[in-house]
Amino acid sequence: MTIIQTEQIKQALESMFYSIKMKENIAQNLAEIERLRREVQSTAPAQLNHFLERRSYTKALEYITSGAVSKNPEQPACSSD
């Protein structure tokens, strides 16, 4: 999953939450999130896939904004040894 794809998902989720706050229709937001989910499902972290597949969008956004999605996919994850 690229940095651009991560940012696109983040923006789509934030846009959906804004639409909810403004009491606007979110059908278009949901369609965009689903399109992005399908696009990245083979390369996204398993936890992010889990959140997006289950439509746990608050958790997905928290996961992305927490920095859990590595900026560099080649960089190994830090261990807590």
N, CA, C and O atoms as a Maestro MAE file, in Angstrom:
{
 s_m_m2io_version
 :::
 2.0.0
}

f_m_ct {
 s_m_title
 :::
 protein
 m_atom[324] {
  # First column is atom index #
  i_m_mmod_type
  r_m_x_coord
  r_m_y_coord
  r_m_z_coord
  i_m_residue_number
  s_m_chain_name
  s_m_pdb_residue_name
  s_m_pdb_atom_name
  i_m_atomic_number
  :::
  1 25 0.851 -1.164 0.000 1 A "MET " " N  " 7
  2 3 0.000 0.000 0.000 1 A "MET " " CA " 6
  3 2 0.902 1.234 0.000 1 A "MET " " C  " 6
  4 15 1.824 1.344 0.809 1 A "MET " " O  " 8
  5 25 0.628 2.138 -0.899 2 A "THR " " N  " 7
  6 3 1.477 3.324 -1.035 2 A "THR " " CA " 6
  7 2 1.052 4.428 -0.070 2 A "THR " " C  " 6
  8 15 -0.030 4.387 0.516 2 A "THR " " O  " 8
  9 25 1.919 5.399 0.076 3 A "ILE " " N  " 7
  10 3 1.610 6.571 0.898 3 A "ILE " " CA " 6
  11 2 0.395 7.293 0.322 3 A "ILE " " C  " 6
  12 15 -0.465 7.762 1.067 3 A "ILE " " O  " 8
  13 25 0.329 7.379 -0.987 4 A "ILE " " N  " 7
  14 3 -0.802 8.051 -1.642 4 A "ILE " " CA " 6
  15 2 -2.102 7.318 -1.341 4 A "ILE " " C  " 6
  16 15 -3.112 7.950 -1.032 4 A "ILE " " O  " 8
  17 25 -2.088 5.993 -1.428 5 A "GLN " " N  " 7
  18 3 -3.294 5.217 -1.131 5 A "GLN " " CA " 6
  19 2 -3.710 5.383 0.329 5 A "GLN " " C  " 6
  20 15 -4.898 5.486 0.634 5 A "GLN " " O  " 8
  21 25 -2.734 5.408 1.222 6 A "THR " " N  " 7
  22 3 -3.031 5.618 2.640 6 A "THR " " CA " 6
  23 2 -3.710 6.963 2.834 6 A "THR " " C  " 6
  24 15 -4.704 7.064 3.552 6 A "THR " " O  " 8
  25 25 -3.179 7.986 2.200 7 A "GLU " " N  " 7
  26 3 -3.756 9.332 2.317 7 A "GLU " " CA " 6
  27 2 -5.151 9.383 1.699 7 A "GLU " " C  " 6
  28 15 -6.036 10.051 2.234 7 A "GLU " " O  " 8
  29 25 -5.357 8.694 0.588 8 A "GLN " " N  " 7
  30 3 -6.680 8.669 -0.046 8 A "GLN " " CA " 6
  31 2 -7.717 8.029 0.875 8 A "GLN " " C  " 6
  32 15 -8.838 8.525 0.991 8 A "GLN " " O  " 8
  33 25 -7.349 6.944 1.519 9 A "ILE " " N  " 7
  34 3 -8.278 6.291 2.450 9 A "ILE " " CA " 6
  35 2 -8.568 7.214 3.624 9 A "ILE " " C  " 6
  36 15 -9.719 7.361 4.035 9 A "ILE " " O  " 8
  37 25 -7.536 7.829 4.157 10 A "LYS " " N  " 7
  38 3 -7.704 8.769 5.276 10 A "LYS " " CA " 6
  39 2 -8.650 9.896 4.885 10 A "LYS " " C  " 6
  40 15 -9.568 10.224 5.637 10 A "LYS " " O  " 8
  41 25 -8.434 10.487 3.723 11 A "GLN " " N  " 7
  42 3 -9.293 11.582 3.274 11 A "GLN " " CA " 6
  43 2 -10.728 11.118 3.050 11 A "GLN " " C  " 6
  44 15 -11.671 11.835 3.385 11 A "GLN " " O  " 8
  45 25 -10.898 9.927 2.488 12 A "ALA " " N  " 7
  46 3 -12.242 9.401 2.242 12 A "ALA " " CA " 6
  47 2 -12.981 9.169 3.559 12 A "ALA " " C  " 6
  48 15 -14.170 9.469 3.669 12 A "ALA " " O  " 8
  49 25 -12.281 8.640 4.549 13 A "LEU " " N  " 7
  50 3 -12.899 8.414 5.858 13 A "LEU " " CA " 6
  51 2 -13.249 9.742 6.527 13 A "LEU " " C  " 6
  52 15 -14.346 9.896 7.064 13 A "LEU " " O  " 8
  53 25 -12.331 10.689 6.495 14 A "GLU " " N  " 7
  54 3 -12.594 11.999 7.096 14 A "GLU " " CA " 6
  55 2 -13.761 12.693 6.404 14 A "GLU " " C  " 6
  56 15 -14.583 13.331 7.061 14 A "GLU " " O  " 8
  57 25 -13.836 12.573 5.093 15 A "SER " " N  " 7
  58 3 -14.936 13.166 4.338 15 A "SER " " CA " 6
  59 2 -16.266 12.533 4.733 15 A "SER " " C  " 6
  60 15 -17.270 13.229 4.876 15 A "SER " " O  " 8
  61 25 -16.271 11.215 4.908 16 A "MET " " N  " 7
  62 3 -17.496 10.536 5.313 16 A "MET " " CA " 6
  63 2 -17.941 11.013 6.700 16 A "MET " " C  " 6
  64 15 -19.120 11.299 6.910 16 A "MET " " O  " 8
  65 25 -17.004 11.097 7.636 17 A "PHE " " N  " 7
  66 3 -17.364 11.547 8.979 17 A "PHE " " CA " 6
  67 2 -17.859 12.992 8.966 17 A "PHE " " C  " 6
  68 15 -18.752 13.344 9.735 17 A "PHE " " O  " 8
  69 25 -17.295 13.819 8.111 18 A "TYR " " N  " 7
  70 3 -17.774 15.196 7.977 18 A "TYR " " CA " 6
  71 2 -19.198 15.206 7.422 18 A "TYR " " C  " 6
  72 15 -20.047 15.959 7.899 18 A "TYR " " O  " 8
  73 25 -19.456 14.375 6.423 19 A "SER " " N  " 7
  74 3 -20.804 14.287 5.845 19 A "SER " " CA " 6
  75 2 -21.812 13.832 6.891 19 A "SER " " C  " 6
  76 15 -22.936 14.333 6.936 19 A "SER " " O  " 8
  77 25 -21.415 12.894 7.722 20 A "ILE " " N  " 7
  78 3 -22.301 12.439 8.801 20 A "ILE " " CA " 6
  79 2 -22.590 13.595 9.748 20 A "ILE " " C  " 6
  80 15 -23.739 13.823 10.127 20 A "ILE " " O  " 8
  81 25 -21.555 14.316 10.124 21 A "LYS " " N  " 7
  82 3 -21.713 15.462 11.028 21 A "LYS " " CA " 6
  83 2 -22.663 16.501 10.438 21 A "LYS " " C  " 6
  84 15 -23.462 17.102 11.156 21 A "LYS " " O  " 8
  85 25 -22.571 16.705 9.124 22 A "MET " " N  " 7
  86 3 -23.413 17.697 8.454 22 A "MET " " CA " 6
  87 2 -24.778 17.124 8.062 22 A "MET " " C  " 6
  88 15 -25.592 17.815 7.450 22 A "MET " " O  " 8
  89 25 -25.025 15.857 8.415 23 A "LYS " " N  " 7
  90 3 -26.287 15.171 8.116 23 A "LYS " " CA " 6
  91 2 -26.551 15.095 6.617 23 A "LYS " " C  " 6
  92 15 -27.676 15.277 6.150 23 A "LYS " " O  " 8
  93 25 -25.476 14.821 5.881 24 A "GLU " " N  " 7
  94 3 -25.558 14.668 4.431 24 A "GLU " " CA " 6
  95 2 -25.547 13.189 4.075 24 A "GLU " " C  " 6
  96 15 -25.155 12.347 4.883 24 A "GLU " " O  " 8
  97 25 -25.975 12.888 2.876 25 A "ASN " " N  " 7
  98 3 -25.977 11.517 2.381 25 A "ASN " " CA " 6
  99 2 -24.531 11.026 2.256 25 A "ASN " " C  " 6
  100 15 -23.666 11.743 1.752 25 A "ASN " " O  " 8
  101 25 -24.279 9.805 2.716 26 A "ILE " " N  " 7
  102 3 -22.913 9.271 2.678 26 A "ILE " " CA " 6
  103 2 -22.737 8.146 1.658 26 A "ILE " " C  " 6
  104 15 -21.700 7.482 1.655 26 A "ILE " " O  " 8
  105 25 -23.711 7.923 0.809 27 A "ALA " " N  " 7
  106 3 -23.620 6.827 -0.166 27 A "ALA " " CA " 6
  107 2 -22.372 6.951 -1.037 27 A "ALA " " C  " 6
  108 15 -21.677 5.963 -1.271 27 A "ALA " " O  " 8
  109 25 -22.089 8.148 -1.510 28 A "GLN " " N  " 7
  110 3 -20.907 8.356 -2.359 28 A "GLN " " CA " 6
  111 2 -19.623 8.108 -1.562 28 A "GLN " " C  " 6
  112 15 -18.669 7.528 -2.082 28 A "GLN " " O  " 8
  113 25 -19.603 8.546 -0.307 29 A "ASN " " N  " 7
  114 3 -18.438 8.305 0.544 29 A "ASN " " CA " 6
  115 2 -18.201 6.805 0.720 29 A "ASN " " C  " 6
  116 15 -17.070 6.329 0.616 29 A "ASN " " O  " 8
  117 25 -19.273 6.070 0.987 30 A "LEU " " N  " 7
  118 3 -19.151 4.625 1.186 30 A "LEU " " CA " 6
  119 2 -18.650 3.929 -0.070 30 A "LEU " " C  " 6
  120 15 -17.831 3.013 0.004 30 A "LEU " " O  " 8
  121 25 -19.144 4.365 -1.221 31 A "ALA " " N  " 7
  122 3 -18.705 3.772 -2.486 31 A "ALA " " CA " 6
  123 2 -17.215 4.024 -2.712 31 A "ALA " " C  " 6
  124 15 -16.500 3.136 -3.176 31 A "ALA " " O  " 8
  125 25 -16.748 5.218 -2.391 32 A "GLU " " N  " 7
  126 3 -15.327 5.551 -2.556 32 A "GLU " " CA " 6
  127 2 -14.460 4.745 -1.591 32 A "GLU " " C  " 6
  128 15 -13.402 4.247 -1.976 32 A "GLU " " O  " 8
  129 25 -14.898 4.616 -0.354 33 A "ILE " " N  " 7
  130 3 -14.143 3.829 0.624 33 A "ILE " " CA " 6
  131 2 -14.066 2.375 0.175 33 A "ILE " " C  " 6
  132 15 -13.010 1.750 0.273 33 A "ILE " " O  " 8
  133 25 -15.169 1.840 -0.314 34 A "GLU " " N  " 7
  134 3 -15.182 0.452 -0.787 34 A "GLU " " CA " 6
  135 2 -14.265 0.281 -1.997 34 A "GLU " " C  " 6
  136 15 -13.558 -0.722 -2.098 34 A "GLU " " O  " 8
  137 25 -14.270 1.242 -2.907 35 A "ARG " " N  " 7
  138 3 -13.387 1.182 -4.077 35 A "ARG " " CA " 6
  139 2 -11.928 1.158 -3.636 35 A "ARG " " C  " 6
  140 15 -11.131 0.364 -4.135 35 A "ARG " " O  " 8
  141 25 -11.591 2.027 -2.707 36 A "LEU " " N  " 7
  142 3 -10.220 2.080 -2.203 36 A "LEU " " CA " 6
  143 2 -9.855 0.802 -1.448 36 A "LEU " " C  " 6
  144 15 -8.730 0.315 -1.562 36 A "LEU " " O  " 8
  145 25 -10.788 0.262 -0.686 37 A "ARG " " N  " 7
  146 3 -10.538 -0.979 0.051 37 A "ARG " " CA " 6
  147 2 -10.166 -2.107 -0.904 37 A "ARG " " C  " 6
  148 15 -9.204 -2.840 -0.673 37 A "ARG " " O  " 8
  149 25 -10.941 -2.236 -1.981 38 A "ARG " " N  " 7
  150 3 -10.655 -3.284 -2.965 38 A "ARG " " CA " 6
  151 2 -9.305 -3.052 -3.641 38 A "ARG " " C  " 6
  152 15 -8.581 -4.002 -3.941 38 A "ARG " " O  " 8
  153 25 -8.975 -1.793 -3.877 39 A "GLU " " N  " 7
  154 3 -7.717 -1.449 -4.549 39 A "GLU " " CA " 6
  155 2 -6.491 -1.837 -3.717 39 A "GLU " " C  " 6
  156 15 -5.471 -2.247 -4.270 39 A "GLU " " O  " 8
  157 25 -6.588 -1.712 -2.404 40 A "VAL " " N  " 7
  158 3 -5.414 -1.937 -1.548 40 A "VAL " " CA " 6
  159 2 -5.439 -3.253 -0.777 40 A "VAL " " C  " 6
  160 15 -4.481 -3.562 -0.069 40 A "VAL " " O  " 8
  161 25 -6.499 -4.026 -0.895 41 A "GLN " " N  " 7
  162 3 -6.641 -5.180 -0.007 41 A "GLN " " CA " 6
  163 2 -5.480 -6.168 -0.077 41 A "GLN " " C  " 6
  164 15 -5.187 -6.832 0.917 41 A "GLN " " O  " 8
  165 25 -4.818 -6.282 -1.215 42 A "SER " " N  " 7
  166 3 -3.710 -7.241 -1.313 42 A "SER " " CA " 6
  167 2 -2.407 -6.711 -0.717 42 A "SER " " C  " 6
  168 15 -1.486 -7.487 -0.459 42 A "SER " " O  " 8
  169 25 -2.319 -5.400 -0.496 43 A "THR " " N  " 7
  170 3 -1.074 -4.821 0.012 43 A "THR " " CA " 6
  171 2 -1.226 -4.089 1.340 43 A "THR " " C  " 6
  172 15 -0.227 -3.700 1.945 43 A "THR " " O  " 8
  173 25 -2.450 -3.898 1.800 44 A "ALA " " N  " 7
  174 3 -2.686 -3.183 3.058 44 A "ALA " " CA " 6
  175 2 -2.372 -4.081 4.250 44 A "ALA " " C  " 6
  176 15 -2.450 -5.304 4.142 44 A "ALA " " O  " 8
  177 25 -2.018 -3.480 5.386 45 A "PRO " " N  " 7
  178 3 -1.816 -4.269 6.598 45 A "PRO " " CA " 6
  179 2 -3.094 -5.043 6.953 45 A "PRO " " C  " 6
  180 15 -4.204 -4.559 6.734 45 A "PRO " " O  " 8
  181 25 -2.922 -6.230 7.495 46 A "ALA " " N  " 7
  182 3 -4.067 -7.093 7.821 46 A "ALA " " CA " 6
  183 2 -5.059 -6.397 8.741 46 A "ALA " " C  " 6
  184 15 -6.270 -6.536 8.567 46 A "ALA " " O  " 8
  185 25 -4.559 -5.651 9.715 47 A "GLN " " N  " 7
  186 3 -5.458 -4.982 10.666 47 A "GLN " " CA " 6
  187 2 -6.308 -3.925 9.965 47 A "GLN " " C  " 6
  188 15 -7.498 -3.800 10.254 47 A "GLN " " O  " 8
  189 25 -5.719 -3.174 9.058 48 A "LEU " " N  " 7
  190 3 -6.481 -2.169 8.317 48 A "LEU " " CA " 6
  191 2 -7.516 -2.845 7.430 48 A "LEU " " C  " 6
  192 15 -8.657 -2.391 7.357 48 A "LEU " " O  " 8
  193 25 -7.133 -3.922 6.757 49 A "ASN " " N  " 7
  194 3 -8.101 -4.681 5.959 49 A "ASN " " CA " 6
  195 2 -9.270 -5.134 6.818 49 A "ASN " " C  " 6
  196 15 -10.428 -5.024 6.415 49 A "ASN " " O  " 8
  197 25 -8.964 -5.641 7.993 50 A "HIS " " N  " 7
  198 3 -10.004 -6.110 8.913 50 A "HIS " " CA " 6
  199 2 -10.991 -4.983 9.226 50 A "HIS " " C  " 6
  200 15 -12.204 -5.176 9.146 50 A "HIS " " O  " 8
  201 25 -10.473 -3.820 9.578 51 A "PHE " " N  " 7
  202 3 -11.343 -2.694 9.917 51 A "PHE " " CA " 6
  203 2 -12.194 -2.268 8.725 51 A "PHE " " C  " 6
  204 15 -13.393 -2.033 8.873 51 A "PHE " " O  " 8
  205 25 -11.588 -2.169 7.553 52 A "LEU " " N  " 7
  206 3 -12.325 -1.724 6.370 52 A "LEU " " CA " 6
  207 2 -13.359 -2.752 5.927 52 A "LEU " " C  " 6
  208 15 -14.473 -2.382 5.554 52 A "LEU " " O  " 8
  209 25 -13.012 -4.030 5.962 53 A "GLU " " N  " 7
  210 3 -13.963 -5.073 5.572 53 A "GLU " " CA " 6
  211 2 -15.169 -5.105 6.500 53 A "GLU " " C  " 6
  212 15 -16.288 -5.364 6.057 53 A "GLU " " O  " 8
  213 25 -14.949 -4.847 7.773 54 A "ARG " " N  " 7
  214 3 -16.021 -4.901 8.763 54 A "ARG " " CA " 6
  215 2 -16.733 -3.550 8.918 54 A "ARG " " C  " 6
  216 15 -17.644 -3.397 9.732 54 A "ARG " " O  " 8
  217 25 -16.295 -2.587 8.119 55 A "ARG " " N  " 7
  218 3 -16.837 -1.223 8.164 55 A "ARG " " CA " 6
  219 2 -16.673 -0.568 9.539 55 A "ARG " " C  " 6
  220 15 -17.517 0.206 9.990 55 A "ARG " " O  " 8
  221 25 -15.577 -0.902 10.174 56 A "SER " " N  " 7
  222 3 -15.201 -0.262 11.438 56 A "SER " " CA " 6
  223 2 -14.370 0.972 11.081 56 A "SER " " C  " 6
  224 15 -13.160 1.022 11.301 56 A "SER " " O  " 8
  225 25 -15.063 1.957 10.526 57 A "TYR " " N  " 7
  226 3 -14.370 3.091 9.932 57 A "TYR " " CA " 6
  227 2 -13.682 3.988 10.954 57 A "TYR " " C  " 6
  228 15 -12.639 4.569 10.656 57 A "TYR " " O  " 8
  229 25 -14.244 4.112 12.147 58 A "THR " " N  " 7
  230 3 -13.577 4.895 13.185 58 A "THR " " CA " 6
  231 2 -12.249 4.246 13.543 58 A "THR " " C  " 6
  232 15 -11.231 4.927 13.674 58 A "THR " " O  " 8
  233 25 -12.264 2.930 13.698 59 A "LYS " " N  " 7
  234 3 -11.030 2.204 14.020 59 A "LYS " " CA " 6
  235 2 -10.031 2.283 12.869 59 A "LYS " " C  " 6
  236 15 -8.829 2.407 13.100 59 A "LYS " " O  " 8
  237 25 -10.518 2.213 11.636 60 A "ALA " " N  " 7
  238 3 -9.627 2.311 10.476 60 A "ALA " " CA " 6
  239 2 -8.929 3.668 10.455 60 A "ALA " " C  " 6
  240 15 -7.723 3.748 10.218 60 A "ALA " " O  " 8
  241 25 -9.686 4.727 10.702 61 A "LEU " " N  " 7
  242 3 -9.090 6.065 10.706 61 A "LEU " " CA " 6
  243 2 -8.096 6.205 11.854 61 A "LEU " " C  " 6
  244 15 -7.017 6.768 11.674 61 A "LEU " " O  " 8
  245 25 -8.451 5.701 13.025 62 A "GLU " " N  " 7
  246 3 -7.524 5.747 14.160 62 A "GLU " " CA " 6
  247 2 -6.244 4.978 13.842 62 A "GLU " " C  " 6
  248 15 -5.147 5.419 14.185 62 A "GLU " " O  " 8
  249 25 -6.387 3.839 13.192 63 A "TYR " " N  " 7
  250 3 -5.233 3.015 12.822 63 A "TYR " " CA " 6
  251 2 -4.298 3.789 11.889 63 A "TYR " " C  " 6
  252 15 -3.081 3.785 12.070 63 A "TYR " " O  " 8
  253 25 -4.881 4.447 10.898 64 A "ILE " " N  " 7
  254 3 -4.077 5.215 9.944 64 A "ILE " " CA " 6
  255 2 -3.417 6.410 10.620 64 A "ILE " " C  " 6
  256 15 -2.224 6.647 10.429 64 A "ILE " " O  " 8
  257 25 -4.175 7.161 11.403 65 A "THR " " N  " 7
  258 3 -3.633 8.383 12.000 65 A "THR " " CA " 6
  259 2 -2.662 8.100 13.142 65 A "THR " " C  " 6
  260 15 -1.877 8.972 13.515 65 A "THR " " O  " 8
  261 25 -2.708 6.900 13.696 66 A "SER " " N  " 7
  262 3 -1.780 6.554 14.783 66 A "SER " " CA " 6
  263 2 -0.370 6.294 14.267 66 A "SER " " C  " 6
  264 15 0.576 6.191 15.048 66 A "SER " " O  " 8
  265 25 -0.235 6.190 12.946 67 A "GLY " " N  " 7
  266 3 1.068 5.896 12.370 67 A "GLY " " CA " 6
  267 2 1.325 4.411 12.241 67 A "GLY " " C  " 6
  268 15 2.436 4.003 11.901 67 A "GLY " " O  " 8
  269 25 0.324 3.598 12.504 68 A "ALA " " N  " 7
  270 3 0.485 2.143 12.411 68 A "ALA " " CA " 6
  271 2 0.741 1.703 10.977 68 A "ALA " " C  " 6
  272 15 1.376 0.675 10.742 68 A "ALA " " O  " 8
  273 25 0.250 2.477 10.025 69 A "VAL " " N  " 7
  274 3 0.530 2.179 8.623 69 A "VAL " " CA " 6
  275 2 1.891 2.778 8.324 69 A "VAL " " C  " 6
  276 15 2.065 3.996 8.363 69 A "VAL " " O  " 8
  277 25 2.852 1.922 8.025 70 A "SER " " N  " 7
  278 3 4.234 2.348 7.799 70 A "SER " " CA " 6
  279 2 4.322 3.285 6.602 70 A "SER " " C  " 6
  280 15 3.697 3.049 5.568 70 A "SER " " O  " 8
  281 25 5.090 4.330 6.751 71 A "LYS " " N  " 7
  282 3 5.324 5.253 5.640 71 A "LYS " " CA " 6
  283 2 6.158 4.591 4.552 71 A "LYS " " C  " 6
  284 15 6.068 4.954 3.379 71 A "LYS " " O  " 8
  285 25 6.969 3.621 4.949 72 A "ASN " " N  " 7
  286 3 7.829 2.917 4.008 72 A "ASN " " CA " 6
  287 2 7.557 1.424 4.123 72 A "ASN " " C  " 6
  288 15 7.958 0.806 5.109 72 A "ASN " " O  " 8
  289 25 6.881 0.827 3.136 73 A "PRO " " N  " 7
  290 3 6.539 -0.584 3.238 73 A "PRO " " CA " 6
  291 2 7.750 -1.513 3.320 73 A "PRO " " C  " 6
  292 15 7.612 -2.664 3.736 73 A "PRO " " O  " 8
  293 25 8.929 -1.036 2.933 74 A "GLU " " N  " 7
  294 3 10.131 -1.858 3.010 74 A "GLU " " CA " 6
  295 2 10.752 -1.828 4.409 74 A "GLU " " C  " 6
  296 15 11.600 -2.660 4.736 74 A "GLU " " O  " 8
  297 25 10.326 -0.867 5.228 75 A "GLN " " N  " 7
  298 3 10.885 -0.723 6.565 75 A "GLN " " CA " 6
  299 2 10.277 -1.780 7.483 75 A "GLN " " C  " 6
  300 15 9.054 -1.900 7.554 75 A "GLN " " O  " 8
  301 25 11.108 -2.546 8.184 76 A "PRO " " N  " 7
  302 3 10.561 -3.564 9.082 76 A "PRO " " CA " 6
  303 2 9.851 -2.931 10.269 76 A "PRO " " C  " 6
  304 15 10.201 -1.839 10.715 76 A "PRO " " O  " 8
  305 25 8.852 -3.637 10.769 77 A "ALA " " N  " 7
  306 3 8.125 -3.159 11.941 77 A "ALA " " CA " 6
  307 2 9.033 -3.258 13.162 77 A "ALA " " C  " 6
  308 15 9.861 -4.164 13.254 77 A "ALA " " O  " 8
  309 25 8.879 -2.336 14.086 78 A "CYS " " N  " 7
  310 3 9.660 -2.372 15.318 78 A "CYS " " CA " 6
  311 2 9.105 -3.460 16.219 78 A "CYS " " C  " 6
  312 15 7.890 -3.620 16.338 78 A "CYS " " O  " 8
  313 25 9.986 -4.196 16.842 79 A "SER " " N  " 7
  314 3 9.526 -5.218 17.781 79 A "SER " " CA " 6
  315 2 9.571 -4.646 19.183 79 A "SER " " C  " 6
  316 15 10.310 -3.701 19.459 79 A "SER " " O  " 8
  317 25 8.779 -5.223 20.060 80 A "SER " " N  " 7
  318 3 8.741 -4.736 21.440 80 A "SER " " CA " 6
  319 2 9.465 -5.714 22.352 80 A "SER " " C  " 6
  320 15 8.969 -6.075 23.419 80 A "SER " " O  " 8
  321 25 10.645 -6.138 21.915 81 A "ASP " " N  " 7
  322 3 11.450 -7.088 22.708 81 A "ASP " " CA " 6
  323 2 12.057 -6.409 23.901 81 A "ASP " " C  " 6
  324 15 12.764 -7.048 24.681 81 A "ASP " " O  " 8
  :::
 }
 m_bond[323] {
  # First column is bond index #
  i_m_from
  i_m_to
  i_m_order
  :::
  1 1 2 1
  2 2 3 1
  3 3 4 2
  4 3 5 1
  5 5 6 1
  6 6 7 1
  7 7 8 2
  8 7 9 1
  9 9 10 1
  10 10 11 1
  11 11 12 2
  12 11 13 1
  13 13 14 1
  14 14 15 1
  15 15 16 2
  16 15 17 1
  17 17 18 1
  18 18 19 1
  19 19 20 2
  20 19 21 1
  21 21 22 1
  22 22 23 1
  23 23 24 2
  24 23 25 1
  25 25 26 1
  26 26 27 1
  27 27 28 2
  28 27 29 1
  29 29 30 1
  30 30 31 1
  31 31 32 2
  32 31 33 1
  33 33 34 1
  34 34 35 1
  35 35 36 2
  36 35 37 1
  37 37 38 1
  38 38 39 1
  39 39 40 2
  40 39 41 1
  41 41 42 1
  42 42 43 1
  43 43 44 2
  44 43 45 1
  45 45 46 1
  46 46 47 1
  47 47 48 2
  48 47 49 1
  49 49 50 1
  50 50 51 1
  51 51 52 2
  52 51 53 1
  53 53 54 1
  54 54 55 1
  55 55 56 2
  56 55 57 1
  57 57 58 1
  58 58 59 1
  59 59 60 2
  60 59 61 1
  61 61 62 1
  62 62 63 1
  63 63 64 2
  64 63 65 1
  65 65 66 1
  66 66 67 1
  67 67 68 2
  68 67 69 1
  69 69 70 1
  70 70 71 1
  71 71 72 2
  72 71 73 1
  73 73 74 1
  74 74 75 1
  75 75 76 2
  76 75 77 1
  77 77 78 1
  78 78 79 1
  79 79 80 2
  80 79 81 1
  81 81 82 1
  82 82 83 1
  83 83 84 2
  84 83 85 1
  85 85 86 1
  86 86 87 1
  87 87 88 2
  88 87 89 1
  89 89 90 1
  90 90 91 1
  91 91 92 2
  92 91 93 1
  93 93 94 1
  94 94 95 1
  95 95 96 2
  96 95 97 1
  97 97 98 1
  98 98 99 1
  99 99 100 2
  100 99 101 1
  101 101 102 1
  102 102 103 1
  103 103 104 2
  104 103 105 1
  105 105 106 1
  106 106 107 1
  107 107 108 2
  108 107 109 1
  109 109 110 1
  110 110 111 1
  111 111 112 2
  112 111 113 1
  113 113 114 1
  114 114 115 1
  115 115 116 2
  116 115 117 1
  117 117 118 1
  118 118 119 1
  119 119 120 2
  120 119 121 1
  121 121 122 1
  122 122 123 1
  123 123 124 2
  124 123 125 1
  125 125 126 1
  126 126 127 1
  127 127 128 2
  128 127 129 1
  129 129 130 1
  130 130 131 1
  131 131 132 2
  132 131 133 1
  133 133 134 1
  134 134 135 1
  135 135 136 2
  136 135 137 1
  137 137 138 1
  138 138 139 1
  139 139 140 2
  140 139 141 1
  141 141 142 1
  142 142 143 1
  143 143 144 2
  144 143 145 1
  145 145 146 1
  146 146 147 1
  147 147 148 2
  148 147 149 1
  149 149 150 1
  150 150 151 1
  151 151 152 2
  152 151 153 1
  153 153 154 1
  154 154 155 1
  155 155 156 2
  156 155 157 1
  157 157 158 1
  158 158 159 1
  159 159 160 2
  160 159 161 1
  161 161 162 1
  162 162 163 1
  163 163 164 2
  164 163 165 1
  165 165 166 1
  166 166 167 1
  167 167 168 2
  168 167 169 1
  169 169 170 1
  170 170 171 1
  171 171 172 2
  172 171 173 1
  173 173 174 1
  174 174 175 1
  175 175 176 2
  176 175 177 1
  177 177 178 1
  178 178 179 1
  179 179 180 2
  180 179 181 1
  181 181 182 1
  182 182 183 1
  183 183 184 2
  184 183 185 1
  185 185 186 1
  186 186 187 1
  187 187 188 2
  188 187 189 1
  189 189 190 1
  190 190 191 1
  191 191 192 2
  192 191 193 1
  193 193 194 1
  194 194 195 1
  195 195 196 2
  196 195 197 1
  197 197 198 1
  198 198 199 1
  199 199 200 2
  200 199 201 1
  201 201 202 1
  202 202 203 1
  203 203 204 2
  204 203 205 1
  205 205 206 1
  206 206 207 1
  207 207 208 2
  208 207 209 1
  209 209 210 1
  210 210 211 1
  211 211 212 2
  212 211 213 1
  213 213 214 1
  214 214 215 1
  215 215 216 2
  216 215 217 1
  217 217 218 1
  218 218 219 1
  219 219 220 2
  220 219 221 1
  221 221 222 1
  222 222 223 1
  223 223 224 2
  224 223 225 1
  225 225 226 1
  226 226 227 1
  227 227 228 2
  228 227 229 1
  229 229 230 1
  230 230 231 1
  231 231 232 2
  232 231 233 1
  233 233 234 1
  234 234 235 1
  235 235 236 2
  236 235 237 1
  237 237 238 1
  238 238 239 1
  239 239 240 2
  240 239 241 1
  241 241 242 1
  242 242 243 1
  243 243 244 2
  244 243 245 1
  245 245 246 1
  246 246 247 1
  247 247 248 2
  248 247 249 1
  249 249 250 1
  250 250 251 1
  251 251 252 2
  252 251 253 1
  253 253 254 1
  254 254 255 1
  255 255 256 2
  256 255 257 1
  257 257 258 1
  258 258 259 1
  259 259 260 2
  260 259 261 1
  261 261 262 1
  262 262 263 1
  263 263 264 2
  264 263 265 1
  265 265 266 1
  266 266 267 1
  267 267 268 2
  268 267 269 1
  269 269 270 1
  270 270 271 1
  271 271 272 2
  272 271 273 1
  273 273 274 1
  274 274 275 1
  275 275 276 2
  276 275 277 1
  277 277 278 1
  278 278 279 1
  279 279 280 2
  280 279 281 1
  281 281 282 1
  282 282 283 1
  283 283 284 2
  284 283 285 1
  285 285 286 1
  286 286 287 1
  287 287 288 2
  288 287 289 1
  289 289 290 1
  290 290 291 1
  291 291 292 2
  292 291 293 1
  293 293 294 1
  294 294 295 1
  295 295 296 2
  296 295 297 1
  297 297 298 1
  298 298 299 1
  299 299 300 2
  300 299 301 1
  301 301 302 1
  302 302 303 1
  303 303 304 2
  304 303 305 1
  305 305 306 1
  306 306 307 1
  307 307 308 2
  308 307 309 1
  309 309 310 1
  310 310 311 1
  311 311 312 2
  312 311 313 1
  313 313 314 1
  314 314 315 1
  315 315 316 2
  316 315 317 1
  317 317 318 1
  318 318 319 1
  319 319 320 2
  320 319 321 1
  321 321 322 1
  322 322 323 1
  323 323 324 2
  :::
 }
}
